[in-house]
Amino acid sequence: MSRRVWFPLRAGLIALGLSCISWAAQAEGGHMPNVTPLPKYTQECAACHVAYPPGLLPAPSWQRIMGRLDKHYGTDASLDAASVQQISGWLQANAGTSRRGREEPPQDRITRSAWFVREHDEVPANVWKRASIKSAANCAACHSGAAQGNYSEHGVRIPS
């Protein structure tokens, strides 16, 4: 292959490789891949907690969660059948498939997944109990961009 053809081809491959590395670093660095939010999911679920990105749990976990809304982590979060079907379908279609999102954590709790524990291992247990935080499931207490799917360390502010 001549230099004239090889140089642009090599430069293009390098650029493509850097783009892939950048995307992977961003996905692993706290930014969830962009998924168009389902308005019904945001309306129903974000009324009580951050609307967790569906990629944080695998499809079987979402299926179990949506199948037990009457006992949703100690709360009755029951919805009408049409809403359950719509939200369930969207969660299934956008469920986690990455290394992080394939894990079925104990009790289908994001906060009990191995990656969550690893990412938060420096947070002392008493921090989660602060009145301004309440629990590890309250992502928005520390991650100001949680509602937009941004969980980057750079945006973390742990309240007193």
C-alpha positions in Angstrom: 0.0 0.0 0.0 1.4 3.4 -0.9 2.2 6.1 1.7 -0.4 8.3 0.1 -3.2 5.8 1.0 -1.8 4.4 4.2 -1.3 7.7 6.1 -5.0 8.8 5.9 -6.2 5.3 6.6 -4.0 5.0 9.7 -5.0 8.5 10.9 -8.6 7.6 10.5 -8.2 4.3 12.5 -6.4 6.2 15.3 -9.2 8.7 15.5 -11.8 6.0 15.6 -9.9 4.2 18.3 -9.6 7.4 20.4 -13.3 8.0 20.0 -14.1 4.5 21.2 -11.8 4.9 24.2 -13.4 8.3 25.0 -16.9 6.9 24.8 -16.0 3.9 27.0 -14.3 6.1 29.6 -17.3 8.3 29.7 -19.7 5.4 30.1 -17.5 3.9 32.9 -16.8 7.4 34.3 -20.3 8.1 35.5 -22.2 9.1 32.4 -24.9 6.7 31.4 -25.5 6.2 27.6 -28.2 8.5 26.4 -31.6 6.9 26.4 -34.6 9.0 25.5 -36.6 9.1 28.8 -40.1 7.7 28.8 -42.3 10.5 30.1 -44.5 8.1 32.0 -41.5 6.5 33.7 -40.2 10.0 34.7 -43.7 11.0 35.9 -44.4 8.0 38.0 -41.0 6.9 39.3 -39.3 10.3 39.7 -42.2 11.5 41.8 -40.6 9.5 44.7 -36.9 9.1 43.7 -34.5 9.8 40.9 -35.6 8.1 37.7 -32.7 5.6 37.6 -31.3 5.0 34.2 -32.6 1.7 33.0 -29.1 0.6 32.1 -28.2 0.2 35.7 -30.1 -3.0 36.0 -30.6 -6.0 33.7 -34.0 -6.9 32.2 -34.7 -9.7 34.8 -34.3 -7.2 37.7 -36.6 -4.6 36.1 -39.2 -7.4 35.4 -39.2 -8.4 39.1 -39.3 -4.8 40.3 -42.3 -4.0 38.0 -44.0 -7.2 39.0 -44.0 -6.3 42.7 -44.9 -2.6 42.7 -47.4 -3.3 45.6 -44.3 -4.1 47.7 -41.8 -1.7 46.1 -39.0 -1.7 48.7 -41.5 -1.2 51.6 -43.9 1.1 49.7 -47.0 0.5 47.7 -46.1 2.0 44.3 -48.9 0.2 42.4 -49.8 1.6 39.0 -52.6 0.9 36.5 -52.0 -2.1 34.2 -51.5 0.1 31.1 -48.8 2.2 32.9 -47.1 -1.0 34.2 -47.1 -2.4 30.6 -45.7 0.8 29.1 -43.0 1.3 31.6 -42.0 -2.3 31.8 -41.6 -2.5 28.0 -39.4 0.6 28.0 -37.3 -0.7 30.9 -36.9 -4.1 29.2 -35.9 -2.4 25.9 -33.3 -0.2 27.6 -32.1 -2.5 30.4 -28.4 -2.9 31.1 -26.2 -5.0 28.8 -22.8 -3.6 29.7 -20.6 -5.2 32.3 -22.1 -2.8 34.9 -25.8 -3.4 33.9 -25.8 -7.2 33.4 -25.4 -7.9 37.1 -28.5 -9.0 39.0 -27.7 -7.5 42.4 -29.2 -8.9 45.7 -32.8 -7.9 46.0 -32.5 -6.1 42.7 -31.1 -3.1 44.5 -28.7 -0.9 42.5 -27.0 0.0 45.8 -26.1 -3.6 46.4 -24.5 -4.2 43.0 -20.8 -5.0 43.0 -20.0 -1.9 40.8 -22.0 0.4 43.1 -20.2 -0.9 46.2 -16.8 -0.6 44.5 -17.5 3.0 43.3 -18.7 4.1 46.8 -16.2 2.1 49.0 -14.6 5.3 50.3 -18.0 6.6 51.6 -18.2 5.9 55.4 -21.5 4.1 56.4 -22.6 7.0 58.6 -22.7 9.4 55.6 -25.6 7.4 54.1 -27.6 8.0 57.3 -27.3 11.8 57.3 -30.7 13.6 57.2 -29.6 15.4 54.0 -28.9 12.0 52.3 -31.1 9.4 54.0 -29.8 6.4 52.0 -27.4 5.2 49.3 -30.4 5.1 47.0 -30.7 8.9 47.1 -28.3 9.5 44.2 -29.4 13.1 43.7 -28.3 14.1 47.2 -24.6 13.9 46.2 -24.7 13.6 42.4 -26.1 17.0 41.1 -26.5 15.6 37.6 -28.3 12.4 38.6 -31.6 13.4 37.0 -29.7 13.8 33.7 -27.9 10.5 34.1 -24.6 12.1 35.0 -23.0 10.3 38.0 -19.5 11.5 37.4 -17.2 12.0 40.4 -16.5 15.5 39.2 -20.0 16.6 40.1 -20.2 15.0 43.5 -20.9 17.2 46.5 -21.6 15.3 49.7 -23.9 17.3 51.9 -23.3 17.9 55.6 
